[in-house]
Amino acid sequence: MTRVAPVGGTAVQDHVALAEIELCGDLIIAASAADEDRLSLESIDEVLKVAEERAREGGARE
């Protein structure tokens, strides 16, 4: 017997996976637009908004 997913939108969204896919897409776009062969660590941090996240986490700890 073959089981088929019901028609009616029972899709499950994995929000963490979707966020990771979006970040990978951002890195791919940045890499394709870069003049150099590889993105520097600073460029990667900028694309991934590492400084903003650290600032937000630091503010939450205070």
PDBQT receptor file of N, H, CA, C and O in Angstrom, charges set to zero:
ATOM      1  N   MET A   1       0.845  -1.177   0.000  1.00  0.00    +0.000 N 
ATOM      2  CA  MET A   1       0.000   0.000   0.000  1.00  0.00    +0.000 C 
ATOM      3  C   MET A   1       0.894   1.244   0.000  1.00  0.00    +0.000 C 
ATOM      4  O   MET A   1       1.832   1.338   0.791  1.00  0.00    +0.000 OA
ATOM      5  N   THR A   2       0.604   2.179  -0.872  1.00  0.00    +0.000 N 
ATOM      6  H   THR A   2      -0.158   2.103  -1.515  1.00  0.00    +0.000 HD
ATOM      7  CA  THR A   2       1.332   3.435  -0.961  1.00  0.00    +0.000 C 
ATOM      8  C   THR A   2       0.588   4.505  -0.186  1.00  0.00    +0.000 C 
ATOM      9  O   THR A   2      -0.619   4.684  -0.344  1.00  0.00    +0.000 OA
ATOM     10  N   ARG A   3       1.319   5.205   0.645  1.00  0.00    +0.000 N 
ATOM     11  H   ARG A   3       2.300   5.060   0.774  1.00  0.00    +0.000 HD
ATOM     12  CA  ARG A   3       0.705   6.293   1.408  1.00  0.00    +0.000 C 
ATOM     13  C   ARG A   3       1.078   7.620   0.774  1.00  0.00    +0.000 C 
ATOM     14  O   ARG A   3       2.236   7.861   0.434  1.00  0.00    +0.000 OA
ATOM     15  N   VAL A   4       0.097   8.460   0.623  1.00  0.00    +0.000 N 
ATOM     16  H   VAL A   4      -0.844   8.264   0.899  1.00  0.00    +0.000 HD
ATOM     17  CA  VAL A   4       0.290   9.765   0.009  1.00  0.00    +0.000 C 
ATOM     18  C   VAL A   4      -0.151  10.824   1.013  1.00  0.00    +0.000 C 
ATOM     19  O   VAL A   4      -1.156  10.661   1.705  1.00  0.00    +0.000 OA
ATOM     20  N   ALA A   5       0.608  11.901   1.081  1.00  0.00    +0.000 N 
ATOM     21  H   ALA A   5       1.425  12.033   0.519  1.00  0.00    +0.000 HD
ATOM     22  CA  ALA A   5       0.240  12.989   1.988  1.00  0.00    +0.000 C 
ATOM     23  C   ALA A   5      -1.099  13.573   1.555  1.00  0.00    +0.000 C 
ATOM     24  O   ALA A   5      -1.338  13.781   0.365  1.00  0.00    +0.000 OA
ATOM     25  N   PRO A   6      -1.962  13.833   2.514  1.00  0.00    +0.000 N 
ATOM     26  CA  PRO A   6      -3.272  14.385   2.163  1.00  0.00    +0.000 C 
ATOM     27  C   PRO A   6      -3.160  15.773   1.544  1.00  0.00    +0.000 C 
ATOM     28  O   PRO A   6      -2.260  16.547   1.871  1.00  0.00    +0.000 OA
ATOM     29  N   VAL A   7      -4.079  16.065   0.656  1.00  0.00    +0.000 N 
ATOM     30  H   VAL A   7      -4.810  15.437   0.390  1.00  0.00    +0.000 HD
ATOM     31  CA  VAL A   7      -4.125  17.381   0.038  1.00  0.00    +0.000 C 
ATOM     32  C   VAL A   7      -4.869  18.293   0.995  1.00  0.00    +0.000 C 
ATOM     33  O   VAL A   7      -6.034  18.043   1.302  1.00  0.00    +0.000 OA
ATOM     34  N   GLY A   8      -4.244  19.306   1.455  1.00  0.00    +0.000 N 
ATOM     35  H   GLY A   8      -3.297  19.509   1.205  1.00  0.00    +0.000 HD
ATOM     36  CA  GLY A   8      -4.908  20.201   2.396  1.00  0.00    +0.000 C 
ATOM     37  C   GLY A   8      -3.908  20.993   3.204  1.00  0.00    +0.000 C 
ATOM     38  O   GLY A   8      -4.285  21.697   4.141  1.00  0.00    +0.000 OA
ATOM     39  N   GLY A   9      -2.655  20.891   2.860  1.00  0.00    +0.000 N 
ATOM     40  H   GLY A   9      -2.349  20.320   2.099  1.00  0.00    +0.000 HD
ATOM     41  CA  GLY A   9      -1.654  21.726   3.511  1.00  0.00    +0.000 C 
ATOM     42  C   GLY A   9      -1.272  21.283   4.900  1.00  0.00    +0.000 C 
ATOM     43  O   GLY A   9      -1.402  22.059   5.846  1.00  0.00    +0.000 OA
ATOM     44  N   THR A  10      -0.811  20.076   5.052  1.00  0.00    +0.000 N 
ATOM     45  H   THR A  10      -0.706  19.446   4.283  1.00  0.00    +0.000 HD
ATOM     46  CA  THR A  10      -0.341  19.615   6.352  1.00  0.00    +0.000 C 
ATOM     47  C   THR A  10       1.168  19.771   6.470  1.00  0.00    +0.000 C 
ATOM     48  O   THR A  10       1.801  19.078   7.267  1.00  0.00    +0.000 OA
ATOM     49  N   ALA A  11       1.746  20.663   5.694  1.00  0.00    +0.000 N 
ATOM     50  H   ALA A  11       1.232  21.226   5.046  1.00  0.00    +0.000 HD
ATOM     51  CA  ALA A  11       3.196  20.872   5.701  1.00  0.00    +0.000 C 
ATOM     52  C   ALA A  11       3.645  21.411   7.047  1.00  0.00    +0.000 C 
ATOM     53  O   ALA A  11       2.968  22.233   7.664  1.00  0.00    +0.000 OA
ATOM     54  N   VAL A  12       4.782  20.938   7.483  1.00  0.00    +0.000 N 
ATOM     55  H   VAL A  12       5.332  20.270   6.982  1.00  0.00    +0.000 HD
ATOM     56  CA  VAL A  12       5.378  21.386   8.731  1.00  0.00    +0.000 C 
ATOM     57  C   VAL A  12       6.553  22.280   8.374  1.00  0.00    +0.000 C 
ATOM     58  O   VAL A  12       7.352  21.947   7.499  1.00  0.00    +0.000 OA
ATOM     59  N   GLN A  13       6.656  23.401   9.045  1.00  0.00    +0.000 N 
ATOM     60  H   GLN A  13       6.007  23.672   9.756  1.00  0.00    +0.000 HD
ATOM     61  CA  GLN A  13       7.767  24.308   8.782  1.00  0.00    +0.000 C 
ATOM     62  C   GLN A  13       8.780  24.215   9.914  1.00  0.00    +0.000 C 
ATOM     63  O   GLN A  13       8.431  24.316  11.090  1.00  0.00    +0.000 OA
ATOM     64  N   ASP A  14      10.019  24.025   9.545  1.00  0.00    +0.000 N 
ATOM     65  H   ASP A  14      10.302  23.943   8.589  1.00  0.00    +0.000 HD
ATOM     66  CA  ASP A  14      11.117  24.025  10.497  1.00  0.00    +0.000 C 
ATOM     67  C   ASP A  14      11.750  25.405  10.416  1.00  0.00    +0.000 C 
ATOM     68  O   ASP A  14      12.518  25.689   9.497  1.00  0.00    +0.000 OA
ATOM     69  N   HIS A  15      11.431  26.253  11.370  1.00  0.00    +0.000 N 
ATOM     70  H   HIS A  15      10.807  26.022  12.117  1.00  0.00    +0.000 HD
ATOM     71  CA  HIS A  15      11.862  27.648  11.317  1.00  0.00    +0.000 C 
ATOM     72  C   HIS A  15      13.378  27.783  11.405  1.00  0.00    +0.000 C 
ATOM     73  O   HIS A  15      13.948  28.691  10.800  1.00  0.00    +0.000 OA
ATOM     74  N   VAL A  16      14.037  26.902  12.143  1.00  0.00    +0.000 N 
ATOM     75  H   VAL A  16      13.573  26.165  12.634  1.00  0.00    +0.000 HD
ATOM     76  CA  VAL A  16      15.497  26.949  12.231  1.00  0.00    +0.000 C 
ATOM     77  C   VAL A  16      16.104  26.613  10.876  1.00  0.00    +0.000 C 
ATOM     78  O   VAL A  16      17.023  27.293  10.419  1.00  0.00    +0.000 OA
ATOM     79  N   ALA A  17      15.597  25.570  10.236  1.00  0.00    +0.000 N 
ATOM     80  H   ALA A  17      14.851  25.017  10.608  1.00  0.00    +0.000 HD
ATOM     81  CA  ALA A  17      16.117  25.189   8.917  1.00  0.00    +0.000 C 
ATOM     82  C   ALA A  17      15.877  26.298   7.902  1.00  0.00    +0.000 C 
ATOM     83  O   ALA A  17      16.752  26.592   7.088  1.00  0.00    +0.000 OA
ATOM     84  N   LEU A  18      14.704  26.916   7.944  1.00  0.00    +0.000 N 
ATOM     85  H   LEU A  18      13.993  26.677   8.606  1.00  0.00    +0.000 HD
ATOM     86  CA  LEU A  18      14.419  28.013   7.012  1.00  0.00    +0.000 C 
ATOM     87  C   LEU A  18      15.359  29.191   7.237  1.00  0.00    +0.000 C 
ATOM     88  O   LEU A  18      15.800  29.819   6.275  1.00  0.00    +0.000 OA
ATOM     89  N   ALA A  19      15.672  29.500   8.491  1.00  0.00    +0.000 N 
ATOM     90  H   ALA A  19      15.314  28.990   9.273  1.00  0.00    +0.000 HD
ATOM     91  CA  ALA A  19      16.600  30.595   8.796  1.00  0.00    +0.000 C 
ATOM     92  C   ALA A  19      17.998  30.261   8.297  1.00  0.00    +0.000 C 
ATOM     93  O   ALA A  19      18.686  31.129   7.758  1.00  0.00    +0.000 OA
ATOM     94  N   GLU A  20      18.429  29.008   8.470  1.00  0.00    +0.000 N 
ATOM     95  H   GLU A  20      17.870  28.304   8.908  1.00  0.00    +0.000 HD
ATOM     96  CA  GLU A  20      19.746  28.601   7.994  1.00  0.00    +0.000 C 
ATOM     97  C   GLU A  20      19.823  28.671   6.471  1.00  0.00    +0.000 C 
ATOM     98  O   GLU A  20      20.842  29.085   5.919  1.00  0.00    +0.000 OA
ATOM     99  N   ILE A  21      18.765  28.272   5.800  1.00  0.00    +0.000 N 
ATOM    100  H   ILE A  21      17.937  27.936   6.249  1.00  0.00    +0.000 HD
ATOM    101  CA  ILE A  21      18.728  28.348   4.334  1.00  0.00    +0.000 C 
ATOM    102  C   ILE A  21      18.822  29.802   3.881  1.00  0.00    +0.000 C 
ATOM    103  O   ILE A  21      19.518  30.109   2.913  1.00  0.00    +0.000 OA
ATOM    104  N   GLU A  22      18.127  30.691   4.575  1.00  0.00    +0.000 N 
ATOM    105  H   GLU A  22      17.562  30.441   5.362  1.00  0.00    +0.000 HD
ATOM    106  CA  GLU A  22      18.181  32.110   4.223  1.00  0.00    +0.000 C 
ATOM    107  C   GLU A  22      19.589  32.664   4.416  1.00  0.00    +0.000 C 
ATOM    108  O   GLU A  22      20.071  33.430   3.581  1.00  0.00    +0.000 OA
ATOM    109  N   LEU A  23      20.255  32.283   5.514  1.00  0.00    +0.000 N 
ATOM    110  H   LEU A  23      19.863  31.660   6.192  1.00  0.00    +0.000 HD
ATOM    111  CA  LEU A  23      21.631  32.742   5.753  1.00  0.00    +0.000 C 
ATOM    112  C   LEU A  23      22.577  32.216   4.672  1.00  0.00    +0.000 C 
ATOM    113  O   LEU A  23      23.449  32.946   4.201  1.00  0.00    +0.000 OA
ATOM    114  N   CYS A  24      22.408  30.963   4.282  1.00  0.00    +0.000 N 
ATOM    115  H   CYS A  24      21.699  30.370   4.665  1.00  0.00    +0.000 HD
ATOM    116  CA  CYS A  24      23.242  30.403   3.211  1.00  0.00    +0.000 C 
ATOM    117  C   CYS A  24      23.020  31.161   1.912  1.00  0.00    +0.000 C 
ATOM    118  O   CYS A  24      23.968  31.443   1.179  1.00  0.00    +0.000 OA
ATOM    119  N   GLY A  25      21.777  31.486   1.632  1.00  0.00    +0.000 N 
ATOM    120  H   GLY A  25      21.007  31.256   2.228  1.00  0.00    +0.000 HD
ATOM    121  CA  GLY A  25      21.473  32.268   0.436  1.00  0.00    +0.000 C 
ATOM    122  C   GLY A  25      22.132  33.627   0.470  1.00  0.00    +0.000 C 
ATOM    123  O   GLY A  25      22.662  34.095  -0.538  1.00  0.00    +0.000 OA
ATOM    124  N   ASP A  26      22.102  34.267   1.639  1.00  0.00    +0.000 N 
ATOM    125  H   ASP A  26      21.671  33.886   2.458  1.00  0.00    +0.000 HD
ATOM    126  CA  ASP A  26      22.760  35.570   1.787  1.00  0.00    +0.000 C 
ATOM    127  C   ASP A  26      24.258  35.456   1.527  1.00  0.00    +0.000 C 
ATOM    128  O   ASP A  26      24.850  36.325   0.886  1.00  0.00    +0.000 OA
ATOM    129  N   LEU A  27      24.871  34.380   2.026  1.00  0.00    +0.000 N 
ATOM    130  H   LEU A  27      24.391  33.674   2.546  1.00  0.00    +0.000 HD
ATOM    131  CA  LEU A  27      26.307  34.181   1.796  1.00  0.00    +0.000 C 
ATOM    132  C   LEU A  27      26.603  33.921   0.323  1.00  0.00    +0.000 C 
ATOM    133  O   LEU A  27      27.597  34.420  -0.203  1.00  0.00    +0.000 OA
ATOM    134  N   ILE A  28      25.765  33.158  -0.338  1.00  0.00    +0.000 N 
ATOM    135  H   ILE A  28      24.957  32.752   0.090  1.00  0.00    +0.000 HD
ATOM    136  CA  ILE A  28      25.965  32.873  -1.764  1.00  0.00    +0.000 C 
ATOM    137  C   ILE A  28      25.866  34.154  -2.577  1.00  0.00    +0.000 C 
ATOM    138  O   ILE A  28      26.669  34.380  -3.482  1.00  0.00    +0.000 OA
ATOM    139  N   ILE A  29      24.893  34.986  -2.264  1.00  0.00    +0.000 N 
ATOM    140  H   ILE A  29      24.241  34.802  -1.529  1.00  0.00    +0.000 HD
ATOM    141  CA  ILE A  29      24.738  36.259  -2.977  1.00  0.00    +0.000 C 
ATOM    142  C   ILE A  29      25.954  37.149  -2.749  1.00  0.00    +0.000 C 
ATOM    143  O   ILE A  29      26.478  37.747  -3.689  1.00  0.00    +0.000 OA
ATOM    144  N   ALA A  30      26.402  37.235  -1.494  1.00  0.00    +0.000 N 
ATOM    145  H   ALA A  30      25.977  36.749  -0.730  1.00  0.00    +0.000 HD
ATOM    146  CA  ALA A  30      27.571  38.065  -1.187  1.00  0.00    +0.000 C 
ATOM    147  C   ALA A  30      28.811  37.540  -1.891  1.00  0.00    +0.000 C 
ATOM    148  O   ALA A  30      29.603  38.324  -2.415  1.00  0.00    +0.000 OA
ATOM    149  N   ALA A  31      28.990  36.222  -1.910  1.00  0.00    +0.000 N 
ATOM    150  H   ALA A  31      28.347  35.586  -1.484  1.00  0.00    +0.000 HD
ATOM    151  CA  ALA A  31      30.162  35.637  -2.562  1.00  0.00    +0.000 C 
ATOM    152  C   ALA A  31      30.142  35.882  -4.064  1.00  0.00    +0.000 C 
ATOM    153  O   ALA A  31      31.186  36.131  -4.666  1.00  0.00    +0.000 OA
ATOM    154  N   SER A  32      28.970  35.812  -4.668  1.00  0.00    +0.000 N 
ATOM    155  H   SER A  32      28.121  35.609  -4.179  1.00  0.00    +0.000 HD
ATOM    156  CA  SER A  32      28.890  36.016  -6.117  1.00  0.00    +0.000 C 
ATOM    157  C   SER A  32      29.108  37.480  -6.494  1.00  0.00    +0.000 C 
ATOM    158  O   SER A  32      29.523  37.780  -7.613  1.00  0.00    +0.000 OA
ATOM    159  N   ALA A  33      28.827  38.389  -5.562  1.00  0.00    +0.000 N 
ATOM    160  H   ALA A  33      28.490  38.145  -4.653  1.00  0.00    +0.000 HD
ATOM    161  CA  ALA A  33      29.006  39.815  -5.836  1.00  0.00    +0.000 C 
ATOM    162  C   ALA A  33      30.392  40.321  -5.439  1.00  0.00    +0.000 C 
ATOM    163  O   ALA A  33      30.753  41.454  -5.758  1.00  0.00    +0.000 OA
ATOM    164  N   ALA A  34      31.164  39.495  -4.750  1.00  0.00    +0.000 N 
ATOM    165  H   ALA A  34      30.871  38.575  -4.490  1.00  0.00    +0.000 HD
ATOM    166  CA  ALA A  34      32.471  39.927  -4.246  1.00  0.00    +0.000 C 
ATOM    167  C   ALA A  34      33.499  40.009  -5.366  1.00  0.00    +0.000 C 
ATOM    168  O   ALA A  34      33.457  39.245  -6.330  1.00  0.00    +0.000 OA
ATOM    169  N   ASP A  35      34.415  40.945  -5.218  1.00  0.00    +0.000 N 
ATOM    170  H   ASP A  35      34.449  41.566  -4.435  1.00  0.00    +0.000 HD
ATOM    171  CA  ASP A  35      35.499  41.095  -6.195  1.00  0.00    +0.000 C 
ATOM    172  C   ASP A  35      36.595  40.051  -5.980  1.00  0.00    +0.000 C 
ATOM    173  O   ASP A  35      37.228  39.608  -6.938  1.00  0.00    +0.000 OA
ATOM    174  N   GLU A  36      36.816  39.663  -4.734  1.00  0.00    +0.000 N 
ATOM    175  H   GLU A  36      36.302  40.024  -3.956  1.00  0.00    +0.000 HD
ATOM    176  CA  GLU A  36      37.871  38.702  -4.424  1.00  0.00    +0.000 C 
ATOM    177  C   GLU A  36      37.357  37.269  -4.604  1.00  0.00    +0.000 C 
ATOM    178  O   GLU A  36      36.158  37.033  -4.752  1.00  0.00    +0.000 OA
ATOM    179  N   ASP A  37      38.311  36.313  -4.587  1.00  0.00    +0.000 N 
ATOM    180  H   ASP A  37      39.285  36.504  -4.466  1.00  0.00    +0.000 HD
ATOM    181  CA  ASP A  37      37.945  34.907  -4.773  1.00  0.00    +0.000 C 
ATOM    182  C   ASP A  37      37.153  34.353  -3.594  1.00  0.00    +0.000 C 
ATOM    183  O   ASP A  37      36.263  33.521  -3.772  1.00  0.00    +0.000 OA
ATOM    184  N   ARG A  38      37.481  34.819  -2.390  1.00  0.00    +0.000 N 
ATOM    185  H   ARG A  38      38.204  35.495  -2.246  1.00  0.00    +0.000 HD
ATOM    186  CA  ARG A  38      36.819  34.334  -1.185  1.00  0.00    +0.000 C 
ATOM    187  C   ARG A  38      36.388  35.512  -0.326  1.00  0.00    +0.000 C 
ATOM    188  O   ARG A  38      37.002  36.579  -0.346  1.00  0.00    +0.000 OA
ATOM    189  N   LEU A  39      35.329  35.296   0.420  1.00  0.00    +0.000 N 
ATOM    190  H   LEU A  39      34.830  34.429   0.436  1.00  0.00    +0.000 HD
ATOM    191  CA  LEU A  39      34.908  36.327   1.371  1.00  0.00    +0.000 C 
ATOM    192  C   LEU A  39      35.837  36.300   2.580  1.00  0.00    +0.000 C 
ATOM    193  O   LEU A  39      36.210  35.230   3.062  1.00  0.00    +0.000 OA
ATOM    194  N   SER A  40      36.202  37.465   3.060  1.00  0.00    +0.000 N 
ATOM    195  H   SER A  40      35.899  38.334   2.669  1.00  0.00    +0.000 HD
ATOM    196  CA  SER A  40      37.000  37.527   4.284  1.00  0.00    +0.000 C 
ATOM    197  C   SER A  40      36.106  37.180   5.466  1.00  0.00    +0.000 C 
ATOM    198  O   SER A  40      34.880  37.203   5.358  1.00  0.00    +0.000 OA
ATOM    199  N   LEU A  41      36.725  36.862   6.586  1.00  0.00    +0.000 N 
ATOM    200  H   LEU A  41      37.721  36.843   6.674  1.00  0.00    +0.000 HD
ATOM    201  CA  LEU A  41      35.952  36.572   7.793  1.00  0.00    +0.000 C 
ATOM    202  C   LEU A  41      35.112  37.781   8.190  1.00  0.00    +0.000 C 
ATOM    203  O   LEU A  41      33.988  37.637   8.673  1.00  0.00    +0.000 OA
ATOM    204  N   GLU A  42      35.665  38.968   7.983  1.00  0.00    +0.000 N 
ATOM    205  H   GLU A  42      36.577  39.084   7.591  1.00  0.00    +0.000 HD
ATOM    206  CA  GLU A  42      34.922  40.189   8.304  1.00  0.00    +0.000 C 
ATOM    207  C   GLU A  42      33.693  40.337   7.412  1.00  0.00    +0.000 C 
ATOM    208  O   GLU A  42      32.626  40.744   7.871  1.00  0.00    +0.000 OA
ATOM    209  N   SER A  43      33.856  40.002   6.134  1.00  0.00    +0.000 N 
ATOM    210  H   SER A  43      34.723  39.672   5.761  1.00  0.00    +0.000 HD
ATOM    211  CA  SER A  43      32.721  40.080   5.199  1.00  0.00    +0.000 C 
ATOM    212  C   SER A  43      31.640  39.072   5.567  1.00  0.00    +0.000 C 
ATOM    213  O   SER A  43      30.450  39.378   5.504  1.00  0.00    +0.000 OA
ATOM    214  N   ILE A  44      32.056  37.879   5.949  1.00  0.00    +0.000 N 
ATOM    215  H   ILE A  44      33.023  37.631   6.000  1.00  0.00    +0.000 HD
ATOM    216  CA  ILE A  44      31.099  36.852   6.355  1.00  0.00    +0.000 C 
ATOM    217  C   ILE A  44      30.336  37.308   7.593  1.00  0.00    +0.000 C 
ATOM    218  O   ILE A  44      29.114  37.178   7.662  1.00  0.00    +0.000 OA
ATOM    219  N   ASP A  45      31.069  37.844   8.573  1.00  0.00    +0.000 N 
ATOM    220  H   ASP A  45      32.062  37.949   8.517  1.00  0.00    +0.000 HD
ATOM    221  CA  ASP A  45      30.414  38.350   9.788  1.00  0.00    +0.000 C 
ATOM    222  C   ASP A  45      29.426  39.462   9.463  1.00  0.00    +0.000 C 
ATOM    223  O   ASP A  45      28.357  39.549  10.068  1.00  0.00    +0.000 OA
ATOM    224  N   GLU A  46      29.786  40.310   8.505  1.00  0.00    +0.000 N 
ATOM    225  H   GLU A  46      30.654  40.240   8.014  1.00  0.00    +0.000 HD
ATOM    226  CA  GLU A  46      28.895  41.407   8.114  1.00  0.00    +0.000 C 
ATOM    227  C   GLU A  46      27.617  40.870   7.462  1.00  0.00    +0.000 C 
ATOM    228  O   GLU A  46      26.517  41.326   7.771  1.00  0.00    +0.000 OA
ATOM    229  N   VAL A  47      27.773  39.900   6.562  1.00  0.00    +0.000 N 
ATOM    230  H   VAL A  47      28.668  39.529   6.311  1.00  0.00    +0.000 HD
ATOM    231  CA  VAL A  47      26.612  39.312   5.888  1.00  0.00    +0.000 C 
ATOM    232  C   VAL A  47      25.696  38.621   6.899  1.00  0.00    +0.000 C 
ATOM    233  O   VAL A  47      24.473  38.727   6.810  1.00  0.00    +0.000 OA
ATOM    234  N   LEU A  48      26.292  37.918   7.854  1.00  0.00    +0.000 N 
ATOM    235  H   LEU A  48      27.286  37.832   7.926  1.00  0.00    +0.000 HD
ATOM    236  CA  LEU A  48      25.515  37.179   8.843  1.00  0.00    +0.000 C 
ATOM    237  C   LEU A  48      25.063  38.053  10.019  1.00  0.00    +0.000 C 
ATOM    238  O   LEU A  48      24.377  37.583  10.928  1.00  0.00    +0.000 OA
ATOM    239  N   LYS A  49      25.457  39.328   9.986  1.00  0.00    +0.000 N 
ATOM    240  H   LYS A  49      26.014  39.709   9.248  1.00  0.00    +0.000 HD
ATOM    241  CA  LYS A  49      25.061  40.296  11.016  1.00  0.00    +0.000 C 
ATOM    242  C   LYS A  49      25.473  39.847  12.418  1.00  0.00    +0.000 C 
ATOM    243  O   LYS A  49      24.704  39.933  13.375  1.00  0.00    +0.000 OA
ATOM    244  N   VAL A  50      26.712  39.368  12.504  1.00  0.00    +0.000 N 
ATOM    245  H   VAL A  50      27.337  39.298  11.727  1.00  0.00    +0.000 HD
ATOM    246  CA  VAL A  50      27.236  38.862  13.773  1.00  0.00    +0.000 C 
ATOM    247  C   VAL A  50      27.322  39.970  14.814  1.00  0.00    +0.000 C 
ATOM    248  O   VAL A  50      26.954  39.757  15.970  1.00  0.00    +0.000 OA
ATOM    249  N   ALA A  51      27.802  41.153  14.424  1.00  0.00    +0.000 N 
ATOM    250  H   ALA A  51      28.101  41.326  13.485  1.00  0.00    +0.000 HD
ATOM    251  CA  ALA A  51      27.950  42.256  15.377  1.00  0.00    +0.000 C 
ATOM    252  C   ALA A  51      26.593  42.670  15.949  1.00  0.00    +0.000 C 
ATOM    253  O   ALA A  51      26.474  42.949  17.142  1.00  0.00    +0.000 OA
ATOM    254  N   GLU A  52      25.575  42.708  15.092  1.00  0.00    +0.000 N 
ATOM    255  H   GLU A  52      25.671  42.482  14.122  1.00  0.00    +0.000 HD
ATOM    256  CA  GLU A  52      24.232  43.077  15.558  1.00  0.00    +0.000 C 
ATOM    257  C   GLU A  52      23.702  42.057  16.557  1.00  0.00    +0.000 C 
ATOM    258  O   GLU A  52      23.098  42.422  17.566  1.00  0.00    +0.000 OA
ATOM    259  N   GLU A  53      23.928  40.795  16.278  1.00  0.00    +0.000 N 
ATOM    260  H   GLU A  53      24.419  40.498  15.459  1.00  0.00    +0.000 HD
ATOM    261  CA  GLU A  53      23.449  39.737  17.176  1.00  0.00    +0.000 C 
ATOM    262  C   GLU A  53      24.190  39.786  18.511  1.00  0.00    +0.000 C 
ATOM    263  O   GLU A  53      23.581  39.616  19.567  1.00  0.00    +0.000 OA
ATOM    264  N   ARG A  54      25.501  40.017  18.463  1.00  0.00    +0.000 N 
ATOM    265  H   ARG A  54      25.996  40.154  17.604  1.00  0.00    +0.000 HD
ATOM    266  CA  ARG A  54      26.281  40.118  19.701  1.00  0.00    +0.000 C 
ATOM    267  C   ARG A  54      25.818  41.314  20.526  1.00  0.00    +0.000 C 
ATOM    268  O   ARG A  54      25.715  41.223  21.749  1.00  0.00    +0.000 OA
ATOM    269  N   ALA A  55      25.537  42.438  19.860  1.00  0.00    +0.000 N 
ATOM    270  H   ALA A  55      25.620  42.511  18.866  1.00  0.00    +0.000 HD
ATOM    271  CA  ALA A  55      25.072  43.622  20.574  1.00  0.00    +0.000 C 
ATOM    272  C   ALA A  55      23.722  43.361  21.229  1.00  0.00    +0.000 C 
ATOM    273  O   ALA A  55      23.472  43.784  22.358  1.00  0.00    +0.000 OA
ATOM    274  N   ARG A  56      22.862  42.662  20.507  1.00  0.00    +0.000 N 
ATOM    275  H   ARG A  56      23.065  42.319  19.590  1.00  0.00    +0.000 HD
ATOM    276  CA  ARG A  56      21.536  42.341  21.049  1.00  0.00    +0.000 C 
ATOM    277  C   ARG A  56      21.661  41.396  22.249  1.00  0.00    +0.000 C 
ATOM    278  O   ARG A  56      20.981  41.579  23.259  1.00  0.00    +0.000 OA
ATOM    279  N   GLU A  57      22.521  40.397  22.136  1.00  0.00    +0.000 N 
ATOM    280  H   GLU A  57      23.073  40.248  21.316  1.00  0.00    +0.000 HD
ATOM    281  CA  GLU A  57      22.723  39.458  23.242  1.00  0.00    +0.000 C 
ATOM    282  C   GLU A  57      23.367  40.149  24.437  1.00  0.00    +0.000 C 
ATOM    283  O   GLU A  57      23.010  39.883  25.585  1.00  0.00    +0.000 OA
ATOM    284  N   GLY A  58      24.313  41.034  24.163  1.00  0.00    +0.000 N 
ATOM    285  H   GLY A  58      24.603  41.251  23.230  1.00  0.00    +0.000 HD
ATOM    286  CA  GLY A  58      24.965  41.782  25.241  1.00  0.00    +0.000 C 
ATOM    287  C   GLY A  58      24.002  42.677  25.985  1.00  0.00    +0.000 C 
ATOM    288  O   GLY A  58      24.083  42.792  27.208  1.00  0.00    +0.000 OA
ATOM    289  N   GLY A  59      23.083  43.317  25.265  1.00  0.00    +0.000 N 
ATOM    290  H   GLY A  59      23.016  43.223  24.271  1.00  0.00    +0.000 HD
ATOM    291  CA  GLY A  59      22.079  44.177  25.875  1.00  0.00    +0.000 C 
ATOM    292  C   GLY A  59      21.085  43.391  26.701  1.00  0.00    +0.000 C 
ATOM    293  O   GLY A  59      20.552  43.895  27.690  1.00  0.00    +0.000 OA
ATOM    294  N   ALA A  60      20.833  42.154  26.295  1.00  0.00    +0.000 N 
ATOM    295  H   ALA A  60      21.265  41.745  25.492  1.00  0.00    +0.000 HD
ATOM    296  CA  ALA A  60      19.869  41.321  27.024  1.00  0.00    +0.000 C 
ATOM    297  C   ALA A  60      20.460  40.824  28.330  1.00  0.00    +0.000 C 
ATOM    298  O   ALA A  60      19.718  40.516  29.262  1.00  0.00    +0.000 OA
ATOM    299  N   ARG A  61      21.772  40.741  28.417  1.00  0.00    +0.000 N 
ATOM    300  H   ARG A  61      22.375  40.991  27.659  1.00  0.00    +0.000 HD
ATOM    301  CA  ARG A  61      22.428  40.235  29.632  1.00  0.00    +0.000 C 
ATOM    302  C   ARG A  61      22.518  41.281  30.717  1.00  0.00    +0.000 C 
ATOM    303  O   ARG A  61      22.614  40.959  31.901  1.00  0.00    +0.000 OA
ATOM    304  N   GLU A  62      22.486  42.529  30.310  1.00  0.00    +0.000 N 
ATOM    305  H   GLU A  62      22.408  42.791  29.349  1.00  0.00    +0.000 HD
ATOM    306  CA  GLU A  62      22.672  43.601  31.295  1.00  0.00    +0.000 C 
ATOM    307  C   GLU A  62      21.444  43.815  32.125  1.00  0.00    +0.000 C 
ATOM    308  O   GLU A  62      21.434  44.681  33.000  1.00  0.00    +0.000 OA
TER     309      GLU A  62
